[in-house]
Amino acid sequence: MANFDQHIIQAKRNIKFLDSVDNSIPDFWDWKVTTVFYVGVHLMNAHLAKTLGYTYRTHREVEQAINCNNTTSLGKVDETTYLAYTKLRNLSRRSRYLIHHSDKNSQVACMTYDKHFSKSLTHLEDLIKFVEEEYDVVIPKIGIDCIEISKKKLPHFEYERMAVSIGDK
């Protein structure tokens, strides 16, 4: 199983990939949200590798291990971090399966847009803050071409218009 350093390296690689994709293929919000989620997965698995000495194989196991209300877990995190992870997971499920997490019986496809990408970055920012403060690591900052984040204060994701959108041509 991967150790703390390997999960941090993979999280940084995924951020580098997000930077590359954001610069070269605008408007693929679903793939960007999914990438953001996997950065979060590796950050939380790094935390679990450090605190427990091992990581989990499923998203559900990770969620249970970091759950702030799980009194028996040695890997639990604060409520802000836990909620950020679960909300990020829900946004990723939306982007991968076109469903809304709270409406399991809906027959309507739920698409992913820039507002969902912006929310995912906000949640990832909380996970990054936790890992950087807890473990003295530095996660790279990148420019993001998403107008939805232009008014947010996200230290790792600054609004930066880079590409011409497909619809702008």
Rosetta silent file (secondary structure, phi, psi, omega in degrees, C-alpha in Angstrom):
SEQUENCE: MANFDQHIIQAKRNIKFLDSVDNSIPDFWDWKVTTVFYVGVHLMNAHLAKTLGYTYRTHREVEQAINCNNTTSLGKVDETTYLAYTKLRNLSRRSRYLIHHSDKNSQVACMTYDKHFSKSLTHLEDLIKFVEEEYDVVIPKIGIDCIEISKKKLPHFEYERMAVSIGDK
SCORE:     score description
SCORE:     0.000 S_00000001
   1 L     0.000  153.386 -178.862    0.000    0.000    0.000 S_00000001
   2 L   -70.763  148.672  178.252    1.051    3.550   -0.616 S_00000001
   3 L  -100.007 -178.247 -177.925    2.588    5.564    2.195 S_00000001
   4 H   -53.043  -54.201 -176.570    2.119    9.217    3.197 S_00000001
   5 H   -60.431  -39.758 -179.847    4.748   10.595    0.799 S_00000001
   6 H   -65.479  -38.718  176.888    3.438    8.586   -2.146 S_00000001
   7 H   -67.600  -37.982  177.486   -0.107    9.888   -1.600 S_00000001
   8 H   -65.359  -43.044  177.169    1.180   13.471   -1.385 S_00000001
   9 H   -59.190  -43.982 -179.510    3.159   12.975   -4.608 S_00000001
  10 H   -67.411  -38.817  176.795    0.046   11.624   -6.339 S_00000001
  11 H   -60.154  -43.098  178.681   -2.092   14.516   -5.055 S_00000001
  12 H   -66.120  -38.018  176.643    0.465   16.963   -6.495 S_00000001
  13 H   -62.968  -41.306  179.475    0.516   15.067   -9.809 S_00000001
  14 H   -66.118  -35.559  175.290   -3.274   15.290   -9.975 S_00000001
  15 H   -66.587  -40.112  176.667   -3.108   19.056   -9.356 S_00000001
  16 H   -61.897  -40.709  176.789   -0.531   19.324  -12.142 S_00000001
  17 H   -63.220  -44.487  177.960   -2.910   17.364  -14.387 S_00000001
  18 H   -58.301  -43.290  178.140   -5.788   19.682  -13.416 S_00000001
  19 H   -59.974  -44.097  179.896   -3.619   22.675  -14.311 S_00000001
  20 H   -65.132  -46.461 -179.433   -2.815   21.136  -17.684 S_00000001
  21 H   -66.303  -42.571 -179.170   -6.424   20.181  -18.450 S_00000001
  22 H   -61.909  -36.323  179.488   -7.769   23.525  -17.286 S_00000001
  23 H   -74.443  -32.301 -170.655   -5.355   25.308  -19.615 S_00000001
  24 H  -105.557  -26.211 -178.246   -5.960   23.133  -22.647 S_00000001
  25 L  -132.332   89.066 -179.818   -9.565   21.894  -22.558 S_00000001
  26 L   -69.701  159.052  170.781  -12.042   24.416  -21.236 S_00000001
  27 L    74.662    3.912  176.368  -15.596   23.561  -20.201 S_00000001
  28 L   -91.739   64.256 -172.746  -15.031   19.892  -19.267 S_00000001
  29 H   -60.230  -36.715 -178.652  -16.313   20.589  -15.762 S_00000001
  30 H   -62.036  -44.096 -179.735  -17.175   16.953  -15.038 S_00000001
  31 H   -70.668  -33.763  178.238  -13.609   15.754  -15.585 S_00000001
  32 H   -67.657  -42.752  177.412  -12.203   18.673  -13.635 S_00000001
  33 H   -62.009  -41.883  179.576  -14.481   17.937  -10.656 S_00000001
  34 H   -63.295  -41.927  177.097  -13.469   14.284  -10.802 S_00000001
  35 H   -62.218  -44.081  178.667   -9.785   15.239  -10.826 S_00000001
  36 H   -58.947  -42.902  178.968  -10.321   17.560   -7.866 S_00000001
  37 H   -59.712  -42.778 -177.816  -11.975   14.716   -5.958 S_00000001
  38 H   -71.655  -24.725  168.730   -9.008   12.421   -6.543 S_00000001
  39 H   -61.569  -47.265  179.328   -6.647   15.087   -5.238 S_00000001
  40 H   -61.228  -40.781  178.214   -8.796   15.023   -2.105 S_00000001
  41 H   -58.235  -45.500 -178.584   -8.774   11.224   -1.957 S_00000001
  42 H   -70.359  -33.861  176.563   -4.980   11.192   -1.948 S_00000001
  43 H   -65.169  -43.178  179.769   -4.761   13.945    0.654 S_00000001
  44 H   -70.871  -35.176  176.112   -7.075   12.044    3.003 S_00000001
  45 H   -68.870  -32.165  174.408   -5.269    8.759    2.324 S_00000001
  46 H   -62.203  -45.126  177.827   -1.975   10.511    3.113 S_00000001
  47 H   -58.620  -46.155 -179.195   -3.496   11.555    6.439 S_00000001
  48 H   -66.471  -38.232  177.653   -4.669    7.993    7.116 S_00000001
  49 H   -62.395  -37.452 -179.224   -1.302    6.538    6.139 S_00000001
  50 H   -74.149  -42.491 -175.098    0.374    8.890    8.610 S_00000001
  51 H   -84.954  -35.106 -176.197   -2.060    8.414   11.501 S_00000001
  52 H  -105.283  -20.279 -176.999   -3.020    4.744   11.062 S_00000001
  53 L    87.820    2.410  177.487   -0.071    3.373    9.119 S_00000001
  54 L  -154.399  167.519  178.027   -2.303    2.192    6.288 S_00000001
  55 L  -121.540  170.215 -178.127   -4.860    3.465    3.780 S_00000001
  56 L  -103.529  159.327 -176.875   -8.245    2.238    2.669 S_00000001
  57 L   -94.310  -21.200 -177.894   -9.325    0.762   -0.625 S_00000001
  58 L  -120.521  156.013  178.395  -12.826    2.243   -0.945 S_00000001
  59 H   -63.033  -36.832  179.704  -14.224    5.760   -0.707 S_00000001
  60 H   -63.563  -41.386  178.543  -16.707    4.560    1.908 S_00000001
  61 H   -64.511  -40.874  177.428  -13.899    3.217    4.105 S_00000001
  62 H   -61.703  -47.448 -179.089  -12.032    6.518    3.846 S_00000001
  63 H   -58.282  -43.544  179.107  -15.177    8.428    4.743 S_00000001
  64 H   -65.942  -38.211 -177.625  -15.775    6.249    7.812 S_00000001
  65 H   -68.939  -32.676 -178.736  -12.161    6.510    8.933 S_00000001
  66 H   -95.868   -4.079 -175.924  -12.101   10.321    8.817 S_00000001
  67 L   -57.377  119.506 -178.042  -15.656   10.800   10.129 S_00000001
  68 L   -64.977  -17.736  179.271  -15.499   13.332   12.966 S_00000001
  69 L   -95.126   -1.536  179.324  -18.465   11.584   14.638 S_00000001
  70 L   -86.626   94.806 -173.172  -16.786    8.165   14.603 S_00000001
  71 L   -64.536  -20.849 -177.942  -15.583    7.986   18.197 S_00000001
  72 L   -92.961   -7.417 -176.772  -13.530    4.827   17.629 S_00000001
  73 L   -84.597  130.354  175.476  -11.544    6.080   14.630 S_00000001
  74 L   -83.032   -9.546 -178.541   -7.978    7.198   15.177 S_00000001
  75 L  -101.445    6.346 -175.712   -8.025    8.828   11.739 S_00000001
  76 L   -63.391  151.201 -178.929  -10.944   11.173   12.291 S_00000001
  77 L  -118.390  175.254  177.623  -10.563   14.793   11.230 S_00000001
  78 L   -68.029  164.440 -174.772  -12.293   18.015   12.253 S_00000001
  79 H   -61.749  -40.498  179.718  -15.846   18.658   11.034 S_00000001
  80 H   -59.158  -45.155 -179.270  -14.843   21.197    8.350 S_00000001
  81 H   -67.613  -44.006  179.462  -12.435   18.722    6.759 S_00000001
  82 H   -61.081  -47.508 -179.992  -14.868   15.827    6.999 S_00000001
  83 H   -65.069  -36.837  177.268  -17.722   17.814    5.422 S_00000001
  84 H   -60.562  -43.816  179.462  -15.413   19.101    2.692 S_00000001
  85 H   -63.296  -47.004 -176.832  -14.479   15.520    1.797 S_00000001
  86 H   -67.297  -38.037  177.928  -18.089   14.272    1.743 S_00000001
  87 H   -67.624  -38.823  177.113  -19.313   17.250   -0.294 S_00000001
  88 H   -64.760  -41.544  176.181  -16.448   16.794   -2.736 S_00000001
  89 H   -60.231  -42.360  179.143  -17.309   13.103   -3.035 S_00000001
  90 H   -63.735  -40.937  177.751  -20.942   14.018   -3.777 S_00000001
  91 H   -64.706  -37.854  178.066  -19.914   16.475   -6.485 S_00000001
  92 H   -66.509  -40.966  176.546  -17.695   13.817   -8.031 S_00000001
  93 H   -61.054  -40.966  177.428  -20.553   11.304   -7.998 S_00000001
  94 H   -58.401  -47.809 -176.422  -22.706   13.903   -9.741 S_00000001
  95 H   -69.763  -30.287 -178.705  -20.088   14.429  -12.435 S_00000001
  96 H   -85.152  -34.142 -172.807  -19.453   10.703  -12.935 S_00000001
  97 H  -118.574   -0.753  178.596  -23.022    9.372  -12.763 S_00000001
  98 L    60.473   36.915  179.488  -25.168   12.452  -13.564 S_00000001
  99 L  -125.172  154.221  173.486  -27.079   12.120  -10.296 S_00000001
 100 L   -94.908  134.315 -173.337  -27.739   14.433   -7.385 S_00000001
 101 L   -60.341  -26.791 -176.772  -26.655   12.904   -4.091 S_00000001
 102 L   -97.893   -1.755 -176.738  -29.904   13.728   -2.310 S_00000001
 103 L  -127.064   75.298 -173.591  -32.303   12.644   -5.073 S_00000001
 104 L   -71.445  -16.805 -178.018  -31.627    8.968   -5.701 S_00000001
 105 L  -102.134    2.755 -176.792  -34.931    8.358   -7.524 S_00000001
 106 L   -65.858  142.565  176.506  -34.733   11.229   -9.987 S_00000001
 107 L   -99.301    1.383 -178.117  -35.087   10.400  -13.649 S_00000001
 108 L   -97.361  132.448  177.526  -33.467   13.689  -14.672 S_00000001
 109 L   -72.440  134.514  178.279  -29.757   13.774  -15.470 S_00000001
 110 L  -103.137  106.136 -178.332  -27.822   16.226  -13.305 S_00000001
 111 L   -79.778  165.672  179.717  -25.086   17.787  -15.372 S_00000001
 112 L  -111.929  130.790 -176.701  -21.932   19.376  -13.972 S_00000001
 113 L  -125.415 -178.306 -178.949  -21.174   23.034  -14.650 S_00000001
 114 H   -59.042  -32.132  178.629  -18.639   25.662  -13.669 S_00000001
 115 H   -65.063  -33.023  177.749  -20.526   26.370  -10.420 S_00000001
 116 H   -73.328  -37.703  176.275  -19.981   22.745   -9.373 S_00000001
 117 H   -62.406  -43.560  178.244  -16.306   22.954  -10.278 S_00000001
 118 H   -59.821  -44.418  177.585  -16.038   26.110   -8.176 S_00000001
 119 H   -61.849  -41.058 -179.104  -17.652   24.339   -5.224 S_00000001
 120 H   -63.028  -38.661  178.348  -15.275   21.407   -5.633 S_00000001
 121 H   -66.652  -37.098  177.380  -12.272   23.749   -5.485 S_00000001
 122 H   -61.867  -44.688  178.816  -13.657   25.356   -2.331 S_00000001
 123 H   -67.226  -40.131  178.326  -13.944   21.953   -0.668 S_00000001
 124 H   -64.032  -36.540  177.849  -10.498   20.907   -1.861 S_00000001
 125 H   -56.907  -39.961  177.303   -9.079   24.110   -0.406 S_00000001
 126 H   -64.142  -40.047  179.248  -10.322   22.952    3.019 S_00000001
 127 H   -67.530  -41.363  178.498   -8.638   19.560    2.582 S_00000001
 128 H   -61.934  -45.655  179.964   -5.394   21.178    1.464 S_00000001
 129 H   -57.435  -44.604  179.016   -5.445   23.533    4.443 S_00000001
 130 H   -58.701  -51.239 -175.681   -5.872   20.582    6.816 S_00000001
 131 H   -67.493  -41.553 -179.936   -2.993   18.580    5.327 S_00000001
 132 H   -63.598  -42.683 -179.120   -0.639   21.554    5.009 S_00000001
 133 H   -72.499  -38.790 -176.283   -1.210   22.625    8.612 S_00000001
 134 H   -74.407  -35.148 -169.958   -1.198   19.125   10.070 S_00000001
 135 H  -123.528    7.530  176.461    1.816   17.747    8.201 S_00000001
 136 L    53.893   47.530  173.540    3.876   20.745    7.101 S_00000001
 137 L  -112.141  161.749  178.799    3.632   19.987    3.391 S_00000001
 138 L  -119.943  123.117  177.332    3.190   22.474    0.560 S_00000001
 139 L   -99.738  133.055 -175.478    0.625   21.883   -2.157 S_00000001
 140 L   -63.743  151.293  176.690    1.233   23.874   -5.371 S_00000001
 141 L   -97.998  143.732  179.223   -0.927   26.827   -6.345 S_00000001
 142 E  -136.842  158.266  173.183   -2.391   27.031   -9.853 S_00000001
 143 E   -87.287  140.679 -176.918   -4.369   29.455  -11.980 S_00000001
 144 E  -125.737  132.183  178.101   -7.902   28.336  -12.841 S_00000001
 145 L   -93.310   79.061  178.691  -10.020   29.489  -15.757 S_00000001
 146 L  -150.244  106.406 -175.940  -13.410   29.494  -14.059 S_00000001
 147 H   -55.674  -27.160 -178.773  -15.223   32.794  -13.601 S_00000001
 148 H   -61.648  -22.713 -179.733  -17.140   31.258  -10.675 S_00000001
 149 H   -96.266   -1.793 -173.360  -14.030   31.422   -8.473 S_00000001
 150 L   -60.851  -27.529 -179.211  -13.127   35.017   -9.326 S_00000001
 151 L  -102.007    1.877  179.389  -14.770   36.399   -6.177 S_00000001
 152 L   -92.602  154.145  174.802  -13.650   33.593   -3.852 S_00000001
 153 L  -103.145   91.137  179.378  -10.539   33.633   -1.727 S_00000001
 154 L  -117.235  100.739 -174.615   -8.928   30.323   -2.586 S_00000001
 155 L   -54.545  -30.488 -177.142   -5.194   30.502   -1.838 S_00000001
 156 L   -95.032  -10.773 -174.847   -4.342   27.530   -4.085 S_00000001
 157 E  -135.856   97.733 -178.362   -6.701   28.349   -6.970 S_00000001
 158 E  -100.540  138.489  178.421   -6.637   31.855   -8.353 S_00000001
 159 E   -64.385  129.421  179.862   -8.889   32.930  -11.187 S_00000001
 160 L  -150.297  109.209  178.828   -6.868   33.328  -14.335 S_00000001
 161 L   -68.565  120.971 -173.800   -8.449   33.572  -17.772 S_00000001
 162 L  -122.874  -48.927 -171.051   -6.298   31.359  -19.968 S_00000001
 163 L  -110.741  160.748  172.522   -8.046   29.655  -22.822 S_00000001
 164 L   -87.850  122.249  179.682  -10.642   30.626  -25.368 S_00000001
 165 L   -63.754  152.895  179.707  -13.798   28.680  -24.625 S_00000001
 166 H   -54.886  -41.829 -179.121  -15.213   26.490  -27.360 S_00000001
 167 H   -71.362  -14.976 -178.984  -18.303   28.718  -27.477 S_00000001
 168 H   -85.224  -10.599 -175.818  -16.116   31.854  -27.866 S_00000001
 169 L   -77.499    0.000    0.000  -14.643   30.805  -31.210 S_00000001
